[in-house]
Amino acid sequence: MHIRWTLLLSILLAHTVRSTPARRTYDTHDYYVVEHDPNTPDGASLGDVARALGVELVEQAGELRDHWLVRIPKPEVNKRGEGDSDPVVAAFDSLRQKAASNLAARDNDHARSVSFSTRTPSTRKAGTTACSVMKDFGIRDPLFSQQWHIVNEDDPEHMMNVTGVWEMGLTGKGVLSSLIDDGLDYTHDDLAANFDAANSYDFNDHEALPTPKTDRDHHGTRCAGQIAAIKNDVCGVGIAYDSKVAGLRILSAPISDVDEAAALNYGYQDVSIYSCSWGPRDNGEKMQGPGYLVKKAVVNGINNGRQGKGSIFVFASGNGGGYGDQCNFDGYTNSIYSVTVSSVDHKGLHPYYSEACAANMIVAYSSGDGEYIVTTDRGKNECATNHGGTSAAAPNAVGVFALALEARPDLTWRDIQYLCVETAQMINPNDPDWERMASGRMYSYKYGFGVLDAYRYVTVAKDWKLVKPQAWLATETIQLDGGTMDAKKTYTGGRRIGHGVVKSAIKITKDMMVEHNLETLEHITVKVWIDHTRRGDVEVEIVSPRGIRSILAGSRERDDDKTGFPGWKFMSVKHWGENPVGEWTIKVSDQQEPEGKGYFLGWNMVLWGTTIDPSKAKKYEVPLVENLLPANQQGAPSRPSIFEPTSVLHAKPTDLLHGGPGSAAGENTKVAFPSKTASPNAADDEGWLSSLALTKSKQRALVGAIGLLVLLNIGTATYFWRRKRASQSSYNALDGEDVPLGAVGNGGAAAARSPRRRALYDVVEEDGEETEDEGDENTALAGRTSAKGLGFHSSFLDDDEPLTAEAATPKYSDQPSQVT
Ligand SMILES: *[C@@H]1O[C@H](CO)[C@@H](O)[C@H](O)[C@H]1NC(C)=O
């Protein structure tokens, strides 16, 4: 038996280096993910673990080392009661109890923390004319003259400004971008010769190629055309028309966490840029982010992708502007690892749909004011003339990065961001949303650092001096008036938020900077615990020592959520280049007529930037548990906790072709976050939104379709917890505390430990609770289960049939917003 396992393992290991994922059989099996470190000397082998749990090993989970996908045949219907009777969970529970009783007293209780995860299945150059450019570059593509984002004859200062880069001979040769999207029509003459089949995969149907299948599978093809449509006699051209594209189909059906994680790392040594035009629903009601495995995959891509230079993740900011949605409520766009891209229209104005927030890095041209992006479409030489939303802004940025990477393949993921900061062009200089940063640069929540200009970007990239590696400084966590939050998200204590403003400050000293090897500041992340009866009333901002203010959360008219901010992490790029030494003050307020009651319980910050001494650089790792307040509370969590079930089944675009939002005029006169708000003209819901409401039974069926159990080795959990504790005071202490698992096991207490040192992250299927997308955090642990919706960011520019409840499986939501 043992030998068989070992054999199987080595076969698996040999194959998982680069094999296509095994076909999933969700109808007959339940799937779980086991995190298991084979190097724990006295720990059980993966085979032992699998046997003890009664599961069958499937394969490594994507590119995540030591994470294994396992499965069991589905129990017969009716055999399963309410959650607790899951046989794998039961087996784990018993293992965990044995392990717990064997743990020495010295061990941290938290080491036994267990979490469960269900993953619902899821899902300008004046005088240049199109004509002269066609002549200069031998372009015959019939729709080229309509591609105003490449040559804008009416408004020559408003275009991606790529022709000057083509003149340098740069067209994206040798650069591969991967469209994480729905299908990609690789048979289209505009894409066939630039398609990279080897790095493509269909995660929805588990087939080798991302063939578009459903009626609505055209989004990925359109985005791909913007990047790499070939110079030929079909449609138009891509910005990097000699670059290659791969397609990873994840949006056409429900997808599990483990598959989403695998997709974000798929082909990550060959792929330079992942183009992501999707995210949680943008209706101004949600606050959601990636789960534990997905966050791990992103950090894995950053640390190990592209031979260590880091995968470049480009995310569309979202189309919820009309709903008062903000990209800081989306854990994908507010990640420091994403280049977050919003839109401006053909006149350089802010389109109503484009979301604002302090995590916005740049804007790129897209639809609005009746003009759209012209690109390739699915079907025999079909072309799209109505593509748009932030979904189309992001691929335009991807095209520009592909041009830059041809010239400078050595740029790291942070160089790509620095170049955005350095070269983005200010537009609408009289827009009151622009504010001066400490560095002297201008920043706008609507435009980020400004509009991406390919010529400037690539010119500066050519002589760019690579930045030093990343360093970070995690501050202490402040608890206000005894504020706490446990693993079940129960809040206690905290300072009452009345009509005024609750303030709290954290001081950063020069010594702390030196101690953490931190030289210059790039991003800041700010984690907050706020309990409130109406989340949409809460406003959060942080003021730097130099008096620069970042609004992290503006009020959101549609957000009635009662769960507050349970360790939610906001991000701001508005302090880039600022000297962070001094006092940072956070201000939390409720400026609405507050019947709403709220408490500010605690907060902390991480300052991210460059190292002083590159030889002491470290690589960041995702902590197992991130959101407890305080982090080292006694006894938490003592039983299996629940991971937020995230799911990615996306809704479809609505039929807003006629007179819809795409034709609304843009603006350049409004600040993104008026103080004392009441969001300006929050959109009227014209009724189609209500058609999105999902039937409970439909949701239940989906949630029931996959149970994903994440079993974590207890040794691993110990490791994480020790890191966490260490990080409370100082990351420099980390080295000392970073006890390798083996060493943990070999300590005095080790002998007492059984080989069963593993905790399990468990499942959660609650039948009946998951009516709505309630997933609310980017944090790993949650006390309840829910479904989360991701949607395309293309706005309703599509000619699809209207969304019906029937069509709208949970999380498949190309959630449009409406004109204001
Ligand atoms: C756009 O590109 C042209 C070269 O083609 C360059 O002269 C011009 O300065 C660029 N625009 C900006 C704003 O840099």
The ligand as an SDF file (V2000), in Angstrom:
LIG
                    3D

 14 14  0  0  0  0  0  0  0  0999 V2000
    2.7510   60.2510  -28.4910 C   0  0  0  0  0  0  0  0  0  0  0  0
    3.7150   59.7120  -29.3700 O   0  0  0  0  0  0  0  0  0  0  0  0
    4.4340   60.6610  -30.1230 C   0  0  0  0  0  0  0  0  0  0  0  0
    5.3810   59.8910  -30.9940 C   0  0  0  0  0  0  0  0  0  0  0  0
    4.6610   59.1030  -31.8500 O   0  0  0  0  0  0  0  0  0  0  0  0
    5.1910   61.6110  -29.2380 C   0  0  0  0  0  0  0  0  0  0  0  0
    5.8490   62.6170  -30.0120 O   0  0  0  0  0  0  0  0  0  0  0  0
    4.2370   62.2540  -28.2650 C   0  0  0  0  0  0  0  0  0  0  0  0
    4.9600   63.0280  -27.3450 O   0  0  0  0  0  0  0  0  0  0  0  0
    3.4640   61.1720  -27.5150 C   0  0  0  0  0  0  0  0  0  0  0  0
    2.5360   61.7760  -26.6150 N   0  0  0  0  0  0  0  0  0  0  0  0
    2.8250   61.9670  -25.3680 C   0  0  0  0  0  0  0  0  0  0  0  0
    1.7880   62.6240  -24.5740 C   0  0  0  0  0  0  0  0  0  0  0  0
    3.8800   61.6170  -24.8930 O   0  0  0  0  0  0  0  0  0  0  0  0
  1  2  1  0
  1 10  1  0
  2  3  1  0
  3  4  1  0
  3  6  1  0
  4  5  1  0
  6  7  1  0
  6  8  1  0
  8  9  1  0
  8 10  1  0
 10 11  1  0
 11 12  1  0
 12 13  1  0
 12 14  2  0
M  END
$$$$
